[in-house]
Amino acid sequence: MQFRNGRLVKHYQSFDVKIPDDELEELVYEPFDEALSNIDYERVSKKLWVRRELTPICHLFSLEGHGKFYDKIAPSFGFSLDFVPHISGNDVKWHRTLKSARYDMQVKTYSKCFHINKYDCKDLIKKDVSFILPRGLKMASRFCSRSNTLMSLPELFEWHKLHWKLRSNFPYEVVHHFDSPVKAFLFKKLGKDLEAKEILDIWLEEKNAMCEYPLESSIYKKLHDLLERT
């Protein structure tokens, strides 16, 4: 037995009784789709919804798989910035459309008490959806209200870094991936040129030190050129 969503439930997980995808769509994704469409999100894939109303900021909401077998589903939310490129292989690309939108900052909500299990019975899945859906949307709406201007985002980066540290037990100083091209391009957009260049240089140096395959020099040049033109 275990407590979940404020109640005691019997839980016998069996990897032979996973809910089929079509039933999971009806039980989980369709209720979220209906609720999110009512607040102007558009579903662009099985698990991702996008709302574009505050250019260059685009808000995202998704249902992410977690656990060893990705058998648990929980909401995530965050934003995508039109002026921030991303590295794809040995190229630099953009994510400016609804279908290409991707997280530049992602807040995950998964916990022992806040998820939907694909191996639970239908009744329990329905109860979990009814519990998680309104609370997930409320958290996402609160986050969106804090991230609706570029000036508000630097403070969110510090909050997100601390949020990640508390959830992952990583030392604060080694959560280096938050000082990333996203933060560099944001600072450049806000007129903090020297800080932007320093953040990008540090991130590139650390990324190459940790990656098995270092980035090509052309990526360095392209990112710096794009940063300069931001």
C-alpha positions in Angstrom: 0.0 0.0 0.0 1.0 3.6 -0.5 -0.3 7.1 -0.2 -0.8 9.0 -3.5 -2.6 12.2 -4.1 -3.8 12.3 -0.5 -5.2 8.8 -0.3 -4.2 5.3 0.6 -4.2 3.0 -2.4 -3.3 -0.6 -3.1 -0.8 -0.8 -5.8 0.4 -4.0 -7.4 2.4 -3.1 -10.5 2.4 -5.7 -13.2 4.3 -5.2 -16.4 1.8 -7.5 -18.2 -1.2 -5.1 -17.8 0.0 -1.8 -19.3 -2.8 0.4 -20.5 -2.9 0.3 -24.3 -1.9 3.6 -26.1 -5.4 4.3 -27.5 -6.9 3.9 -24.0 -4.1 6.0 -22.5 -4.9 8.7 -25.1 -8.6 8.8 -24.0 -7.9 8.6 -20.3 -4.9 11.0 -20.0 -4.1 13.0 -23.1 -7.6 14.0 -24.2 -8.6 15.6 -20.9 -5.4 17.6 -20.8 -5.9 18.5 -24.5 -9.4 19.8 -23.8 -8.3 21.8 -20.7 -5.3 23.3 -22.4 -7.2 24.2 -25.6 -9.5 26.3 -23.4 -6.6 28.5 -22.4 -5.2 28.8 -26.0 -2.6 26.1 -26.1 -2.3 24.1 -29.3 -1.4 20.5 -29.3 1.6 19.9 -31.7 2.5 16.3 -30.8 1.3 13.5 -28.6 2.7 15.0 -25.4 3.4 18.7 -26.2 1.2 21.8 -26.2 2.3 25.3 -27.2 0.9 28.7 -26.7 2.3 31.6 -28.8 0.9 34.9 -27.7 3.8 36.8 -26.2 6.4 36.9 -29.0 9.4 36.3 -28.6 8.3 34.2 -25.6 6.4 30.9 -26.3 4.9 28.9 -23.5 5.0 25.1 -23.5 3.2 22.4 -21.5 4.0 18.7 -21.8 3.3 15.3 -20.3 6.7 13.7 -19.8 7.6 10.0 -19.2 9.6 9.2 -16.1 10.9 6.2 -14.2 13.1 3.3 -15.3 10.7 2.2 -18.0 9.1 5.7 -18.6 6.0 4.2 -17.2 5.0 7.3 -15.1 3.6 10.5 -16.6 3.7 13.9 -15.1 3.3 17.5 -16.3 6.2 19.8 -17.3 6.0 23.4 -18.3 8.3 26.3 -19.4 9.1 28.5 -22.3 10.9 28.7 -25.6 12.6 31.9 -26.9 12.5 32.8 -30.6 15.9 34.5 -30.6 17.8 31.5 -29.0 19.3 29.0 -31.4 20.1 25.4 -30.4 22.8 23.0 -31.4 21.7 20.1 -33.5 24.6 17.7 -34.3 27.2 20.0 -35.9 24.8 22.7 -36.9 22.9 25.5 -35.3 19.2 25.7 -35.8 16.1 27.7 -34.7 12.9 26.7 -33.0 10.6 29.5 -33.9 7.5 27.7 -35.1 4.8 25.9 -33.2 5.9 22.5 -34.3 9.6 23.1 -33.8 9.2 24.7 -30.3 11.4 23.2 -27.6 12.1 24.0 -24.0 14.6 26.7 -23.2 13.6 26.4 -19.6 11.6 23.3 -18.4 10.1 22.8 -14.9 9.3 19.2 -14.1 6.7 18.3 -11.5 7.2 14.5 -11.2 7.3 13.2 -7.6 6.2 10.0 -5.7 2.8 11.5 -5.2 2.3 13.5 -8.5 2.3 11.2 -11.5 0.1 8.9 -13.6 1.2 5.3 -13.8 0.6 3.5 -17.1 0.3 0.2 -15.3 -2.5 1.3 -12.9 -6.1 0.3 -13.4 -8.4 2.7 -15.4 -10.2 3.9 -12.3 -7.0 4.9 -10.6 -5.7 6.6 -13.7 -8.9 8.6 -14.0 -8.6 9.7 -10.3 -5.0 10.7 -10.8 -5.8 12.7 -13.9 -8.6 14.5 -12.1 -6.2 15.3 -9.2 -3.2 16.3 -11.3 -4.8 18.1 -14.2 -6.1 21.2 -12.4 -3.0 21.4 -10.2 -0.6 21.1 -13.1 -2.4 23.8 -15.1 -2.4 26.1 -12.0 1.3 25.7 -11.6 1.9 26.3 -15.3 -0.3 29.4 -15.2 1.6 30.8 -12.2 4.9 30.2 -14.0 3.6 31.8 -17.2 2.6 34.9 -15.2 6.2 35.1 -14.0 7.7 34.7 -17.4 5.7 37.0 -19.6 8.4 39.6 -20.2 12.1 39.3 -21.0 13.0 41.4 -18.0 11.4 38.9 -15.7 13.5 35.9 -17.0 16.9 36.4 -15.3 15.3 36.0 -11.9 13.6 32.9 -13.1 17.0 31.4 -14.1 18.2 31.7 -10.5 15.0 30.3 -9.2 15.2 27.4 -11.6 18.8 26.7 -10.7 17.8 26.4 -7.0 14.7 24.4 -7.9 16.8 21.9 -9.8 19.4 21.7 -7.0 16.8 20.9 -4.4 15.2 18.2 -6.6 18.4 16.6 -7.8 20.7 17.0 -4.7 23.4 18.4 -7.0 25.8 21.0 -5.5 24.7 24.5 -6.6 28.0 25.4 -8.2 28.1 22.4 -10.6 24.7 22.9 -12.1 26.6 24.6 -15.0 24.2 23.8 -17.8 21.9 26.6 -16.7 24.6 29.1 -17.8 23.9 28.1 -21.4 23.3 29.7 -24.8 19.8 30.4 -23.6 21.0 32.7 -20.7 23.7 34.1 -22.9 21.3 35.2 -25.7 18.8 36.5 -23.2 21.5 38.7 -21.5 22.6 40.0 -24.9 19.0 40.8 -25.7 18.8 42.8 -22.5 21.9 44.7 -23.3 24.3 42.9 -21.0 26.9 42.2 -23.7 30.0 41.4 -21.6 28.1 39.0 -19.3 26.4 37.3 -22.4 29.8 36.6 -24.0 31.3 35.3 -20.8 28.4 33.0 -20.2 28.6 31.6 -23.7 32.4 31.1 -23.5 32.2 29.3 -20.2 29.4 27.0 -21.4 31.2 26.1 -24.6 34.4 25.3 -22.6 32.6 23.2 -20.1 30.5 21.4 -22.7 33.6 20.4 -24.7 35.4 19.3 -21.5 32.5 16.9 -20.6 31.4 15.7 -24.1 33.0 12.7 -25.7 32.8 14.5 -29.1 33.9 18.1 -28.9 32.0 20.7 -30.9 33.5 21.8 -34.2 35.1 25.2 -34.4 32.4 26.3 -36.9 29.8 26.0 -34.1 31.9 28.3 -31.9 32.1 30.9 -34.6 28.4 30.6 -35.6 27.2 31.0 -32.0 29.4 34.0 -31.4 28.3 35.6 -34.7 24.6 35.0 -33.8 25.1 36.3 -30.3 26.8 39.5 -31.7 23.8 40.1 -34.0 21.1 39.5 -31.3 
